[in-house]
Amino acid sequence: MKATGIVRRIDDLGRVVIPKEIRRTMRIREGDPLEIFTDRDGEVILKKYSPIGELGNFATQYAETLAKTSGHIICITDKDSVIAVSGVPKKEFADKKVSSDIEKIMQEKTTFLVKPGDERKISIVEDADNKYAAGVVVPIISEGDTVGSVVFLSTDPNVHMGEVESKLAQSAAGFLGKQLELTNFKTKYYDLKLVNFIDNYIHLF
C-alpha cells in the first residue's frame, strides 16, 4: 500500500472527499461504486468495485467460447481493465487498463464497428502493441449503466468484421448484462428475505 500524505476529515454526515488527483489517477468517476474493507490494524480501505469482474471464471469461459465460434481474438473488459481474453496469450491484455478509445465507446453506449475502408485504428489497452486493433466493440449494459465491453479484434489488417461479428458481440454483451442483473436480483431477494426473517423473529419477543 502506498502512502499519499493526504489527510481528510470526515464531515458530520460521515462523508470523506477523495482528492481529485487520486480520482483522476485511479479513474474514479462520479457514481462509481467502491467496496469498503477493514483490517485488524484499524485501516479502512476503499477499492473500486467491478460488477463484471464478479463473473470471473464465467467471463473467461464465455470469451473462450466466443473465440472458438468466431475465429477472432476476444476481450471482455470492465470499465477500467481487461478481465478476460481468449485467442492470444493472456499476458498481452489481462488486467491491463483499457484505452481512452474503449472508454469513449463505453460512455457512448453504442456499438462500434470498423467498416471496410475505415482507416481508424482502435487500440484496446494503454500502450498496446499496434498489431492489435478492434473490429467490433459493444458496451455491456446492466440496469441502464455501462459496466464493461465485449471486444472482437484481429492482428490481420485484411480481416474485416461485419454484421455477423457485430450480432455475436451484441448477443454476448446482452447476455453478460442480463447475468449481472440476475445476480443482483438474487442478492437483493435474499437480503430482503433475511430482513423479513429478522423482523419476524424480533416480533416473537
Backbone as a chain_set.jsonl record, in Angstrom:
{"seq": "MKATGIVRRIDDLGRVVIPKEIRRTMRIREGDPLEIFTDRDGEVILKKYSPIGELGNFATQYAETLAKTSGHIICITDKDSVIAVSGVPKKEFADKKVSSDIEKIMQEKTTFLVKPGDERKISIVEDADNKYAAGVVVPIISEGDTVGSVVFLSTDPNVHMGEVESKLAQSAAGFLGKQLELTNFKTKYYDLKLVNFIDNYIHLF", "coords": {"N": [[0.85, -1.183, 0.0], [0.533, 2.233, -0.814], [1.519, 5.256, 0.621], [-0.045, 8.448, 0.539], [0.193, 10.839, 1.788], [-1.831, 12.579, 2.131], [-4.415, 14.012, 4.066], [-7.73, 13.783, 5.166], [-10.715, 15.099, 6.62], [-13.593, 13.649, 8.205], [-16.928, 14.546, 7.588], [-19.937, 15.872, 9.252], [-21.875, 14.131, 8.393], [-20.652, 11.784, 8.026], [-19.14, 11.595, 5.756], [-16.362, 11.53, 3.46], [-14.061, 13.223, 1.398], [-12.592, 12.124, -1.565], [-9.535, 13.039, -2.845], [-9.215, 15.036, -5.835], [-7.019, 14.568, -7.515], [-6.317, 11.926, -6.952], [-8.666, 10.644, -7.687], [-8.626, 11.124, -10.427], [-6.266, 9.839, -11.239], [-6.799, 7.184, -10.468], [-8.995, 6.685, -11.951], [-11.587, 7.095, -10.932], [-14.889, 7.754, -11.12], [-17.74, 9.994, -10.924], [-20.408, 8.515, -9.238], [-19.365, 5.966, -9.386], [-19.138, 2.711, -7.934], [-17.722, 1.812, -4.785], [-15.931, -0.556, -2.876], [-15.76, -1.288, 0.612], [-13.266, -2.081, 2.869], [-11.975, -3.406, 5.926], [-9.347, -3.835, 8.337], [-7.538, -5.632, 10.92], [-5.741, -3.873, 11.956], [-6.963, -1.482, 12.091], [-7.264, -0.158, 9.721], [-9.018, 1.397, 7.034], [-10.053, 0.551, 3.919], [-10.623, 1.534, 0.631], [-11.871, 0.201, -2.333], [-12.133, 0.011, -5.834], [-15.131, -1.143, -7.213], [-15.97, -3.787, -9.328], [-18.558, -4.768, -11.162], [-18.762, -6.52, -13.415], [-16.448, -7.894, -13.081], [-17.087, -9.629, -11.09], [-18.103, -11.825, -12.336], [-15.969, -13.318, -13.123], [-14.536, -16.402, -13.617], [-16.568, -17.282, -15.261], [-16.793, -15.286, -17.222], [-14.342, -15.622, -18.474], [-14.581, -18.222, -19.55], [-16.683, -17.717, -21.284], [-15.511, -15.926, -23.064], [-13.661, -17.626, -24.255], [-15.355, -19.422, -25.576], [-16.586, -17.675, -27.411], [-14.35, -16.96, -28.935], [-13.691, -19.394, -30.157], [-16.001, -19.812, -31.636], [-16.164, -17.568, -33.347], [-13.624, -17.263, -34.421], [-11.989, -15.166, -33.944], [-9.926, -12.927, -31.944], [-10.816, -12.39, -28.592], [-11.803, -10.039, -26.162], [-12.968, -9.297, -22.914], [-14.026, -6.661, -20.993], [-14.05, -4.674, -17.951], [-15.054, -1.464, -16.727], [-12.575, -0.397, -16.512], [-10.371, -2.158, -16.966], [-9.042, -5.075, -18.731], [-10.655, -8.1, -18.225], [-10.975, -10.663, -19.111], [-9.657, -12.774, -21.633], [-9.219, -14.301, -24.821], [-7.689, -16.268, -27.36], [-5.261, -15.126, -27.707], [-2.072, -14.996, -25.935], [-2.617, -14.546, -22.451], [-1.104, -12.614, -21.121], [-0.853, -10.526, -22.872], [-3.062, -8.851, -22.683], [-4.587, -9.193, -20.287], [-5.764, -7.796, -17.263], [-4.795, -5.294, -17.871], [-5.075, -1.73, -18.281], [-7.872, -0.318, -19.956], [-7.958, 1.392, -23.119], [-8.303, 4.929, -23.93], [-9.911, 5.117, -26.133], [-11.614, 2.853, -25.994], [-12.858, 3.443, -23.587], [-14.313, 5.735, -24.331], [-16.143, 4.679, -26.202], [-17.6, 3.001, -24.512], [-18.757, 4.896, -22.831], [-20.449, 6.173, -24.601], [-22.284, 4.23, -25.103], [-22.868, 2.765, -27.413], [-22.714, 0.518, -30.242], [-19.625, -0.167, -31.752], [-18.255, -0.498, -34.927], [-15.779, -1.342, -37.167], [-15.656, -0.431, -40.434], [-15.165, -1.623, -43.843], [-12.502, 0.04, -45.468], [-12.358, 1.994, -43.597], [-10.024, 3.798, -41.888], [-9.478, 4.171, -39.273], [-7.95, 3.177, -36.214], [-8.561, 1.345, -33.494], [-7.242, 1.074, -30.393], [-6.853, -1.37, -27.788], [-5.878, -1.523, -25.132], [-3.986, 0.645, -22.923], [-0.87, 1.845, -24.141], [-0.558, -0.234, -25.982], [0.514, -2.907, -28.184], [0.718, -2.098, -31.549], [-0.102, -3.99, -33.361], [-2.487, -5.117, -32.735], [-5.909, -4.542, -33.22], [-9.173, -3.255, -32.701], [-12.143, -4.655, -34.059], [-14.818, -4.852, -33.588], [-16.678, -3.352, -31.016], [-18.681, -3.619, -28.229], [-20.587, -2.136, -25.768], [-21.247, -3.366, -22.453], [-24.244, -3.405, -20.876], [-25.892, -2.98, -17.844], [-28.74, -2.813, -15.942], [-29.151, -0.259, -16.961], [-26.706, 1.017, -16.783], [-23.347, 1.35, -18.005], [-21.085, -1.272, -17.71], [-18.942, -2.531, -18.729], [-17.295, -4.046, -21.582], [-17.516, -5.911, -24.687], [-15.112, -7.075, -26.856], [-14.088, -7.613, -30.156], [-11.248, -8.526, -31.911], [-8.408, -8.35, -34.178], [-5.273, -9.366, -35.677], [-4.752, -9.165, -38.278], [-4.764, -6.917, -40.831], [-6.264, -7.153, -43.098], [-8.522, -8.466, -42.472], [-11.924, -8.076, -42.239], [-14.55, -7.224, -40.196], [-18.051, -7.825, -39.839], [-21.637, -7.77, -40.029], [-22.212, -10.255, -38.854], [-20.224, -10.657, -36.85], [-20.769, -8.376, -35.366], [-23.391, -8.875, -34.443], [-22.906, -11.17, -32.92], [-21.223, -10.113, -30.908], [-22.964, -8.244, -29.771], [-24.953, -9.937, -28.791], [-23.474, -11.357, -26.898], [-22.704, -9.288, -25.133], [-25.235, -8.461, -24.281], [-26.122, -10.791, -23.012], [-24.242, -11.086, -20.914], [-24.793, -8.747, -19.502], [-27.42, -9.286, -18.66], [-26.909, -11.47, -17.014], [-25.586, -10.242, -14.917], [-27.627, -8.604, -13.934], [-29.394, -10.574, -13.081], [-27.873, -11.769, -11.084], [-27.671, -9.6, -9.31], [-30.377, -9.319, -8.69], [-30.916, -11.712, -7.338], [-29.27, -11.357, -5.122], [-30.439, -9.088, -3.915], [-32.947, -10.196, -3.407], [-32.42, -12.258, -1.546], [-31.334, -10.717, 0.479], [-33.586, -9.246, 1.217], [-35.235, -11.313, 2.102], [-33.765, -12.087, 4.326], [-33.933, -9.775, 5.893], [-36.724, -9.731, 6.365], [-36.97, -12.125, 7.77], [-35.468, -11.589, 10.082], [-36.974, -9.45, 11.075], [-39.461, -10.683, 11.57], [-38.614, -12.514, 13.465], [-37.79, -10.872, 15.552], [-40.267, -9.826, 16.331], [-41.357, -11.909, 17.681], [-40.696, -11.731, 20.234]], "CA": [[0.0, 0.0, 0.0], [1.336, 3.438, -0.976], [1.045, 6.422, 1.368], [-0.17, 9.641, -0.298], [0.482, 12.022, 2.579], [-3.031, 13.431, 2.153], [-5.31, 13.762, 5.197], [-9.052, 14.381, 5.001], [-11.592, 14.947, 7.776], [-14.942, 13.165, 7.958], [-17.887, 15.588, 7.961], [-20.934, 15.467, 10.242], [-22.704, 13.067, 7.823], [-19.818, 10.595, 7.867], [-18.57, 11.569, 4.413], [-14.986, 11.979, 3.275], [-13.818, 13.521, -0.01], [-11.377, 11.571, -2.174], [-8.938, 14.138, -3.616], [-9.404, 15.0, -7.284], [-5.839, 13.988, -8.161], [-6.406, 10.477, -6.797], [-9.795, 10.189, -8.516], [-8.208, 11.169, -11.82], [-5.259, 8.799, -11.44], [-7.41, 5.87, -10.295], [-10.173, 6.637, -12.826], [-12.814, 7.012, -10.136], [-15.823, 8.733, -11.661], [-18.944, 10.232, -10.131], [-21.357, 7.405, -9.316], [-18.692, 4.669, -9.351], [-19.243, 2.016, -6.64], [-16.475, 1.466, -4.092], [-16.052, -1.527, -1.785], [-15.081, -0.852, 1.83], [-12.64, -3.163, 3.615], [-11.287, -3.032, 7.166], [-8.473, -4.892, 8.849], [-7.341, -5.642, 12.373], [-4.891, -2.747, 12.349], [-7.773, -0.27, 12.091], [-7.249, 0.501, 8.421], [-10.215, 1.369, 6.195], [-9.552, 0.519, 2.548], [-11.618, 1.676, -0.43], [-11.448, -0.462, -3.565], [-13.11, 0.129, -6.916], [-15.917, -2.363, -7.373], [-16.224, -4.123, -10.719], [-19.644, -5.744, -11.275], [-18.45, -7.534, -14.421], [-15.361, -8.696, -12.519], [-17.683, -10.647, -10.237], [-18.389, -13.019, -13.138], [-14.719, -14.048, -13.078], [-14.287, -17.558, -14.476], [-17.634, -17.367, -16.255], [-16.421, -14.38, -18.311], [-13.222, -16.252, -19.176], [-15.135, -19.323, -20.336], [-17.505, -17.139, -22.344], [-14.575, -15.381, -24.048], [-13.093, -18.776, -24.975], [-16.408, -19.912, -26.471], [-16.727, -16.693, -28.488], [-13.166, -17.042, -29.789], [-13.815, -20.608, -30.965], [-17.131, -19.646, -32.548], [-15.934, -16.504, -34.328], [-12.295, -17.324, -35.006], [-11.3, -13.906, -33.66], [-9.457, -12.692, -30.582], [-11.897, -11.812, -27.799], [-11.531, -9.45, -24.851], [-14.089, -8.792, -22.125], [-13.48, -5.675, -20.07], [-14.947, -3.884, -17.111], [-14.906, -0.067, -17.133], [-11.191, 0.053, -16.361], [-9.332, -3.069, -17.425], [-9.44, -6.327, -19.376], [-10.815, -9.135, -17.195], [-10.944, -11.986, -19.747], [-9.131, -12.717, -23.001], [-9.026, -15.603, -25.457], [-7.174, -16.172, -28.727], [-3.86, -14.683, -27.592], [-1.591, -15.183, -24.558], [-3.286, -13.631, -21.507], [-0.219, -11.515, -20.721], [-0.983, -9.431, -23.833], [-4.143, -7.928, -22.329], [-5.219, -9.41, -18.98], [-5.555, -6.855, -16.158], [-4.258, -4.017, -18.334], [-6.084, -0.671, -18.361], [-8.421, -0.107, -21.294], [-7.558, 2.654, -23.749], [-9.296, 6.013, -23.934], [-10.847, 4.803, -27.225], [-12.61, 1.92, -25.472], [-13.613, 4.201, -22.581], [-15.249, 6.627, -25.023], [-17.208, 3.846, -26.775], [-18.447, 2.563, -23.399], [-19.528, 6.056, -22.362], [-21.476, 6.482, -25.598], [-23.256, 3.123, -25.048], [-23.249, 2.371, -28.771], [-21.848, -0.478, -30.873], [-18.614, 0.362, -32.675], [-17.867, -1.478, -35.945], [-14.88, -0.807, -38.185], [-16.148, -0.815, -41.75], [-14.134, -1.663, -44.887], [-12.069, 1.357, -45.915], [-12.194, 2.865, -42.427], [-8.615, 3.737, -41.502], [-9.335, 4.338, -37.828], [-7.429, 2.014, -35.517], [-8.943, 1.442, -32.088], [-6.412, 0.241, -29.516], [-7.631, -1.985, -26.709], [-5.34, -1.123, -23.836], [-2.98, 1.695, -22.962], [0.489, 1.443, -24.549], [-0.673, -1.553, -26.595], [1.209, -3.193, -29.427], [-0.145, -1.654, -32.647], [-0.54, -5.088, -34.236], [-3.85, -5.481, -32.358], [-6.892, -3.472, -33.421], [-10.56, -3.702, -32.501], [-13.036, -4.642, -35.208], [-16.141, -4.61, -33.022], [-16.725, -3.082, -29.574], [-20.058, -3.448, -27.773], [-20.671, -1.927, -24.315], [-22.101, -4.24, -21.644], [-25.146, -2.551, -20.106], [-26.641, -3.672, -16.798], [-29.614, -1.89, -15.228], [-29.021, 1.079, -17.525], [-25.347, 1.544, -16.644], [-22.268, 0.627, -18.674], [-20.222, -1.934, -16.733], [-17.807, -3.131, -19.413], [-17.458, -4.163, -23.036], [-17.064, -7.099, -25.403], [-14.296, -6.585, -27.968], [-13.568, -8.547, -31.154], [-10.104, -7.906, -32.539], [-7.605, -9.176, -35.068], [-3.938, -8.854, -35.999], [-4.678, -9.111, -39.737], [-5.445, -5.709, -41.321], [-7.131, -7.502, -44.219], [-9.742, -9.081, -41.948], [-12.979, -7.098, -41.988], [-15.678, -7.775, -39.444], [-19.307, -7.268, -40.311], [-22.88, -7.957, -39.299], [-22.163, -11.493, -38.055], [-19.437, -10.381, -35.639], [-21.486, -7.366, -34.594], [-24.507, -9.541, -33.769], [-22.324, -12.048, -31.893], [-20.75, -9.272, -29.805], [-24.143, -7.672, -29.122], [-25.594, -11.02, -28.031], [-22.604, -11.639, -25.751], [-22.815, -8.167, -24.189], [-26.574, -8.522, -23.699], [-26.179, -11.936, -22.107], [-23.463, -10.775, -19.708], [-25.549, -7.741, -18.761], [-28.549, -9.969, -18.012], [-26.365, -12.289, -15.932], [-25.325, -9.344, -13.785], [-28.922, -8.204, -13.381], [-29.919, -11.747, -12.374], [-27.071, -11.901, -9.858], [-28.085, -8.522, -8.413], [-31.738, -9.608, -8.243], [-30.836, -12.769, -6.327], [-28.682, -10.782, -3.909], [-31.465, -8.243, -3.293], [-34.023, -11.077, -2.947], [-32.016, -12.92, -0.306], [-31.203, -9.678, 1.506], [-34.946, -8.936, 1.662], [-35.685, -12.474, 2.865], [-33.073, -12.042, 5.605], [-34.532, -8.671, 6.662], [-38.051, -10.183, 6.789], [-36.787, -13.162, 8.781], [-35.043, -10.924, 11.323], [-38.104, -8.655, 11.527], [-40.429, -11.623, 12.145], [-38.006, -13.131, 14.646], [-37.844, -9.87, 16.629], [-41.645, -9.666, 16.782], [-41.745, -13.048, 18.523], [-40.309, -11.416, 21.627]], "C": [[0.891, 1.241, 0.0], [0.73, 4.613, -0.225], [1.017, 7.633, 0.447], [0.219, 10.907, 0.444], [-0.69, 12.977, 2.683], [-3.927, 13.029, 3.318], [-6.628, 14.485, 4.948], [-9.887, 14.13, 6.247], [-12.962, 14.427, 7.337], [-15.92, 14.239, 8.414], [-18.96, 15.03, 8.893], [-21.896, 14.398, 9.722], [-21.902, 11.789, 7.57], [-19.15, 10.485, 6.508], [-17.128, 12.057, 4.417], [-14.75, 12.163, 1.78], [-12.508, 12.877, -0.467], [-10.787, 12.661, -3.066], [-9.045, 13.942, -5.122], [-8.237, 14.327, -7.997], [-5.887, 12.461, -8.106], [-7.537, 9.919, -7.655], [-9.4, 10.143, -9.986], [-7.227, 10.027, -12.115], [-5.87, 7.4, -11.404], [-8.669, 5.679, -11.137], [-11.466, 6.405, -12.031], [-13.726, 8.137, -10.574], [-17.013, 8.918, -10.721], [-19.921, 9.076, -10.334], [-20.704, 6.034, -9.295], [-18.848, 4.015, -7.97], [-17.863, 1.69, -6.079], [-16.777, 0.457, -2.998], [-15.256, -1.024, -0.588], [-14.569, -2.075, 2.579], [-12.037, -2.596, 4.901], [-10.352, -4.161, 7.554], [-8.248, -4.712, 10.344], [-6.484, -4.485, 12.873], [-5.645, -1.42, 12.328], [-7.776, 0.479, 10.771], [-8.591, 0.344, 7.716], [-9.738, 1.517, 4.755], [-10.716, 0.617, 1.568], [-11.065, 1.037, -1.696], [-12.538, -0.314, -4.612], [-13.803, -1.212, -7.119], [-16.238, -2.583, -8.845], [-17.334, -5.167, -10.797], [-19.324, -6.872, -12.248], [-17.314, -8.44, -13.937], [-15.864, -9.805, -11.623], [-17.974, -11.932, -11.009], [-17.156, -13.902, -13.302], [-14.54, -15.148, -14.102], [-15.334, -17.685, -15.575], [-17.302, -16.496, -17.463], [-15.292, -14.975, -19.142], [-13.716, -17.377, -20.084], [-15.949, -18.794, -21.515], [-16.628, -16.567, -23.45], [-13.974, -16.504, -24.888], [-14.094, -19.344, -25.977], [-16.587, -18.985, -27.666], [-15.558, -16.776, -29.465], [-13.24, -18.262, -30.708], [-14.907, -20.46, -32.024], [-16.819, -18.68, -33.686], [-14.606, -16.615, -35.061], [-11.483, -16.06, -34.789], [-10.788, -13.883, -32.217], [-10.57, -11.971, -29.829], [-11.367, -11.242, -26.488], [-12.845, -9.046, -24.208], [-13.498, -7.87, -21.072], [-14.525, -5.232, -19.054], [-14.707, -2.437, -17.532], [-13.452, 0.402, -17.134], [-10.147, -0.853, -16.981], [-9.911, -4.317, -18.075], [-9.52, -7.41, -18.309], [-10.806, -10.54, -17.774], [-10.465, -11.826, -21.178], [-8.964, -14.13, -23.534], [-8.58, -15.394, -26.901], [-5.76, -15.67, -28.809], [-3.392, -14.979, -26.174], [-2.184, -14.13, -23.625], [-2.425, -12.433, -21.139], [-0.316, -10.314, -21.651], [-1.994, -8.379, -23.377], [-4.623, -8.011, -20.884], [-4.765, -8.4, -17.935], [-4.935, -5.521, -16.583], [-5.387, -3.0, -18.49], [-6.554, -0.482, -19.802], [-8.001, 1.269, -21.809], [-8.666, 3.695, -23.649], [-10.322, 5.793, -25.044], [-11.971, 3.905, -26.727], [-13.476, 2.615, -24.423], [-14.68, 5.068, -23.244], [-16.427, 5.842, -25.6], [-18.155, 3.384, -25.669], [-19.326, 3.702, -22.897], [-20.675, 6.378, -23.308], [-22.566, 5.411, -25.668], [-23.758, 2.706, -26.432], [-22.248, 1.358, -29.325], [-20.887, 0.209, -31.839], [-18.196, -0.756, -33.622], [-16.984, -0.795, -36.971], [-15.334, -1.335, -39.542], [-15.01, -0.841, -42.769], [-13.796, -0.26, -45.384], [-11.872, 2.348, -44.79], [-10.762, 2.711, -41.912], [-8.397, 3.944, -40.002], [-8.832, 3.049, -37.197], [-7.698, 2.185, -34.024], [-8.073, 0.507, -31.263], [-7.244, -0.239, -28.338], [-7.17, -1.507, -25.343], [-4.303, -0.02, -24.016], [-1.621, 1.113, -23.329], [0.483, 0.052, -25.187], [0.198, -1.664, -27.838], [0.251, -2.862, -30.578], [-0.624, -2.773, -33.56], [-1.966, -5.531, -33.908], [-4.788, -4.298, -32.565], [-8.3, -4.042, -33.297], [-11.33, -3.618, -33.81], [-14.45, -4.333, -34.776], [-15.993, -4.362, -31.526], [-18.18, -2.841, -29.19], [-20.06, -3.256, -26.249], [-21.595, -2.951, -23.655], [-22.927, -3.34, -20.735], [-25.903, -3.4, -19.096], [-27.415, -2.644, -15.982], [-29.395, -0.445, -15.662], [-27.628, 1.679, -17.472], [-24.344, 0.693, -17.423], [-21.347, 0.035, -17.617], [-18.991, -2.555, -17.388], [-18.044, -3.176, -20.91], [-16.998, -5.534, -23.522], [-16.345, -6.604, -26.658], [-13.844, -7.747, -28.854], [-12.384, -7.852, -31.819], [-9.313, -8.897, -33.376], [-6.24, -8.542, -35.252], [-3.778, -8.669, -37.498], [-5.454, -7.897, -40.25], [-6.405, -5.986, -42.476], [-8.429, -8.168, -43.774], [-10.756, -7.98, -41.633], [-14.151, -7.779, -41.294], [-16.961, -7.076, -39.875], [-20.477, -7.564, -39.414], [-22.846, -9.174, -38.381], [-21.42, -11.258, -36.742], [-20.141, -9.368, -34.737], [-22.622, -7.987, -33.801], [-24.0, -10.463, -32.655], [-21.907, -11.239, -30.666], [-21.93, -8.674, -29.039], [-24.857, -8.717, -28.261], [-24.807, -11.33, -26.767], [-22.74, -10.551, -24.685], [-24.175, -8.178, -23.501], [-26.705, -9.644, -22.686], [-25.441, -11.654, -20.8], [-24.174, -9.733, -18.85], [-26.711, -8.349, -18.009], [-28.077, -10.84, -16.85], [-26.093, -11.448, -14.69], [-26.624, -8.916, -13.123], [-29.538, -9.339, -12.58], [-29.196, -11.944, -11.05], [-27.488, -10.854, -8.833], [-29.474, -8.777, -7.845], [-31.725, -10.658, -7.136], [-30.295, -12.226, -5.013], [-29.709, -9.946, -3.16], [-32.59, -9.098, -2.708], [-33.654, -11.723, -1.616], [-31.778, -11.934, 0.829], [-32.569, -9.336, 2.09], [-35.497, -10.07, 2.519], [-35.064, -12.462, 4.261], [-33.673, -10.951, 6.494], [-35.899, -9.093, 7.206], [-37.964, -11.222, 7.899], [-36.428, -12.536, 10.133], [-36.204, -10.15, 11.931], [-39.156, -9.549, 12.204], [-39.916, -12.246, 13.439], [-38.09, -12.181, 15.831], [-39.257, -9.75, 17.204], [-42.151, -10.85, 17.619], [-41.488, -12.754, 19.99], [-40.891, -10.074, 22.076]], "O": [[1.885, 1.298, 0.725], [-0.444, 4.932, -0.414], [1.942, 7.835, -0.341], [0.536, 11.926, -0.171], [-0.566, 14.06, 3.256], [-4.172, 11.842, 3.536], [-6.641, 15.655, 4.566], [-9.781, 13.07, 6.864], [-13.43, 14.728, 6.239], [-15.769, 14.79, 9.505], [-18.908, 13.863, 9.281], [-22.652, 13.817, 10.501], [-22.407, 10.835, 6.977], [-18.651, 9.421, 6.14], [-16.724, 12.871, 5.248], [-15.195, 11.341, 0.979], [-11.461, 13.058, 0.153], [-11.474, 13.158, -3.958], [-8.974, 12.818, -5.619], [-8.437, 13.601, -8.971], [-5.546, 11.784, -9.075], [-7.398, 8.863, -8.271], [-9.795, 9.229, -10.709], [-7.354, 9.338, -13.126], [-5.51, 6.537, -12.205], [-9.33, 4.644, -11.052], [-12.32, 5.612, -12.427], [-13.4, 9.315, -10.427], [-17.254, 8.097, -9.836], [-20.224, 8.703, -11.468], [-21.405, 5.027, -9.196], [-18.706, 4.688, -6.95], [-16.949, 1.333, -6.823], [-17.763, 0.595, -2.275], [-14.203, -0.408, -0.751], [-15.332, -2.99, 2.887], [-11.637, -1.433, 4.943], [-10.544, -5.307, 7.147], [-8.72, -3.747, 10.945], [-6.497, -4.156, 14.06], [-5.05, -0.359, 12.522], [-8.236, 1.619, 10.701], [-9.222, -0.71, 7.791], [-9.088, 2.505, 4.415], [-11.684, -0.136, 1.671], [-9.928, 1.3, -2.087], [-13.721, -0.492, -4.321], [-13.165, -2.263, -7.187], [-16.719, -1.678, -9.527], [-17.084, -6.341, -10.525], [-19.579, -8.041, -11.956], [-17.227, -9.603, -14.331], [-15.175, -10.802, -11.409], [-18.082, -13.005, -10.415], [-17.276, -15.093, -13.587], [-14.408, -14.885, -15.298], [-15.036, -18.136, -16.681], [-17.505, -16.915, -18.603], [-15.283, -14.85, -20.367], [-13.316, -17.47, -21.244], [-15.908, -19.357, -22.609], [-16.948, -16.698, -24.632], [-13.799, -16.351, -26.097], [-13.724, -19.703, -27.095], [-16.723, -19.445, -28.8], [-15.747, -16.674, -30.677], [-12.898, -18.18, -31.888], [-14.76, -20.92, -33.156], [-17.161, -18.933, -34.84], [-14.467, -16.127, -36.182], [-10.415, -15.895, -35.377], [-11.171, -14.711, -31.391], [-11.194, -11.053, -30.361], [-10.582, -11.885, -25.791], [-13.732, -8.515, -24.874], [-12.579, -8.251, -20.346], [-15.727, -5.394, -19.267], [-14.189, -2.212, -18.626], [-13.13, 1.456, -17.682], [-9.131, -0.366, -17.476], [-11.109, -4.584, -17.983], [-8.561, -7.62, -17.566], [-10.649, -11.512, -17.035], [-10.819, -10.862, -21.857], [-8.611, -15.046, -22.792], [-9.031, -14.47, -27.576], [-5.12, -15.769, -29.856], [-4.222, -15.193, -25.29], [-2.243, -12.951, -23.976], [-2.949, -11.351, -20.872], [0.083, -9.209, -21.282], [-1.829, -7.187, -23.635], [-5.026, -6.998, -20.312], [-3.571, -8.171, -17.739], [-4.587, -4.706, -15.729], [-6.521, -3.367, -18.796], [-5.755, -0.484, -20.739], [-7.727, 2.184, -21.032], [-9.812, 3.38, -23.327], [-11.469, 6.226, -24.924], [-13.143, 4.159, -27.003], [-14.688, 2.402, -24.376], [-15.816, 5.129, -22.774], [-17.574, 6.278, -25.503], [-19.371, 3.373, -25.858], [-20.496, 3.498, -22.575], [-21.746, 6.803, -22.874], [-23.64, 5.648, -26.221], [-24.922, 2.341, -26.599], [-21.083, 1.341, -28.927], [-21.287, 1.055, -32.638], [-17.825, -1.842, -33.176], [-17.376, 0.204, -37.575], [-15.386, -2.545, -39.762], [-14.002, -0.159, -42.586], [-14.69, 0.532, -45.685], [-11.292, 3.415, -44.988], [-10.345, 1.613, -41.544], [-7.264, 3.899, -39.523], [-9.237, 1.956, -37.594], [-7.128, 3.064, -33.376], [-8.152, -0.712, -31.412], [-8.216, 0.405, -27.943], [-7.984, -1.13, -24.499], [-3.809, 0.215, -25.119], [-1.263, 0.023, -22.883], [1.396, -0.743, -24.966], [0.567, -0.666, -28.457], [-0.899, -3.302, -30.573], [-1.457, -2.544, -34.436], [-2.592, -6.237, -34.699], [-4.494, -3.183, -32.134], [-8.576, -5.161, -33.731], [-11.2, -2.658, -34.568], [-15.196, -3.652, -35.479], [-15.263, -5.083, -30.845], [-18.838, -1.966, -29.753], [-19.584, -4.127, -25.52], [-22.605, -3.35, -24.236], [-22.378, -2.599, -19.92], [-26.49, -4.422, -19.452], [-26.834, -1.725, -15.405], [-29.444, 0.476, -14.847], [-27.388, 2.738, -18.052], [-24.474, -0.529, -17.492], [-20.879, 0.747, -16.729], [-18.098, -3.047, -16.698], [-18.88, -2.447, -21.444], [-16.209, -6.218, -22.87], [-16.894, -5.815, -27.427], [-13.292, -8.734, -28.369], [-12.506, -6.705, -32.248], [-9.515, -10.109, -33.298], [-6.058, -7.347, -35.021], [-2.792, -8.088, -37.952], [-6.677, -7.852, -40.118], [-7.256, -5.156, -42.795], [-9.324, -8.407, -44.584], [-10.474, -7.068, -40.856], [-14.668, -8.791, -41.767], [-16.957, -5.897, -40.229], [-20.344, -7.606, -38.191], [-23.379, -9.14, -37.272], [-21.907, -11.607, -35.667], [-20.115, -9.483, -33.512], [-22.806, -7.673, -32.625], [-24.593, -10.528, -31.578], [-22.196, -11.62, -29.531], [-21.905, -8.602, -27.81], [-25.306, -8.425, -27.152], [-25.383, -11.54, -25.7], [-22.873, -10.843, -23.497], [-24.272, -7.939, -22.298], [-27.319, -9.476, -21.632], [-25.946, -11.946, -19.716], [-24.163, -9.82, -17.622], [-26.973, -7.988, -16.862], [-28.754, -10.94, -15.827], [-26.336, -11.88, -13.564], [-26.716, -8.87, -11.896], [-30.135, -9.109, -11.528], [-29.813, -12.244, -10.027], [-27.642, -11.154, -7.649], [-29.734, -8.497, -6.675], [-32.422, -10.526, -6.129], [-30.777, -12.572, -3.934], [-29.851, -10.06, -1.943], [-33.129, -8.778, -1.649], [-34.453, -11.742, -0.679], [-31.988, -12.26, 1.998], [-32.707, -9.157, 3.3], [-36.146, -9.827, 3.536], [-35.725, -12.779, 5.25], [-33.895, -11.16, 7.686], [-36.205, -8.844, 8.372], [-38.759, -11.217, 8.839], [-36.988, -12.886, 11.172], [-36.408, -10.179, 13.145], [-39.674, -9.215, 13.27], [-40.675, -12.475, 14.381], [-38.407, -12.582, 16.95], [-39.429, -9.593, 18.413], [-43.239, -10.793, 18.191], [-41.998, -13.441, 20.875], [-40.669, -9.654, 23.212]]}, "num_chains": 1, "name": "protein.A"}
